[in-house]
Amino acid sequence: PGTISFIGKAKFDGELKLISHLDAMVSMDSANMHMASLAGTPAISIWGATSPLAGFLGWNQREEDCIQLPLECRPCSIFGNKPCMHGDYRCMNIPPETVADRIIKRIGLQ
């Protein structure tokens, strides 16, 4: 409820146009974060096995908008293509409230 899937409904330029109208976009450390950068839209990015310190943070995105856990095993992979050494992907145990709080803070609802 309250969501709309845009999958397959527009070409690349249409997706960028839609993203340009967002107050902020939530993304993992993926192409979507970089698409938000192209559109001039802030991205709240979620980082697990990888780290923005490896140089993959989107252009003009803020490091304080990166959500990540301070674990000694991170980053365990530069490209996120290695299995978790602990077998449990503890780096992804980010509470949904943390993401929601960062969104609220970023778009100025607080």
N, C-alpha and C positions, 0 to 999 in steps of 0.2 A: 504493500500500500504506500502511496505517496511517491512512487518512483516511476520513471518512464524510461524504457529501454530505447536507445537510439541506434542500436546495432543494425546495420544494413539499411538504414533509412536515408543516408546521405553519403556523398563522396567526401574525399578528404577536405576540400575547401569548405563544404557545408559544415563538417565537424569543427573546423577551426572557427568558423563564424559563430557557431553555437557556443563554443568554449569562450570566445571573446566576450560573451554576454554574462558569464558567470561571475559572481562575487569572489569565488575561490573554487578550486577543483581539488578533490581528494584523489591521490594517485599513489601507487607504489613507485619505486624508483624505475620507471619504465618510459616508453615512448610517450605515454599520455602526459607525463610531467613536462616533457620537452615540447609537446604540442601546446600546452598551456603557456609555456615560455614564448613560443612563436605568436600566440594570440595576445600576449601581454596580460595574462591572467595569473594571479598568485596560485601556487600549488602547495597544498598541505601534503607532503610526501611521507610515506611510511617505508622505513628501511629495516630489513631483517638481516640477512647474511652479509649484505653489502654495506658500504658506508659512503656518505657524500664526500668524505675526505679523499676518496680514490679519484675524485675529479669528475664525477658524473652528475653532479647537481645541475639542474636545469639553469639555462642562462637567465640571469637576473632574478633567480629565486633566492629566498632568504634561508640561511642555515637554521634560524630559529623556527622555521616552518617544517623542518625535518623531524619526524617522530622516530625515535630509535631508543633502544635500551642499552645502558652502559654495561656491556658484558665483556669480560676479558677475551672471550673467544671470537669477538667481532672485530673486524670483518673476517669471516672465515673463507670468503671468496671475493675476488675483485668483481667477477661477472655474475655471481650468484649461481654458479653451475656445479658446485661441489656438495656432496651430502653433508648433513650436519654431523659433526664429530661426536656429539652427545646422543644423536638419534631422536631428538625430541623438538628440534627447532624452537628452543626456548626464546630465541630472539624475536619471535612473533607473538609472544605472550603480552601483547599491548592491549590494555583494556579499552573497550569501545568508548568509555567515558573520556579517556585521554585524547582520543581523536576528536570527539565532539567538543571538548573544552578548547582544543587548539583551533578548531573551525570558528567557534564563537568568538574567541579572542582575536583571530585574524580578520574577521569581517566586521568587528566592532559592535557586536551585540552585547558586550559585557560592560 
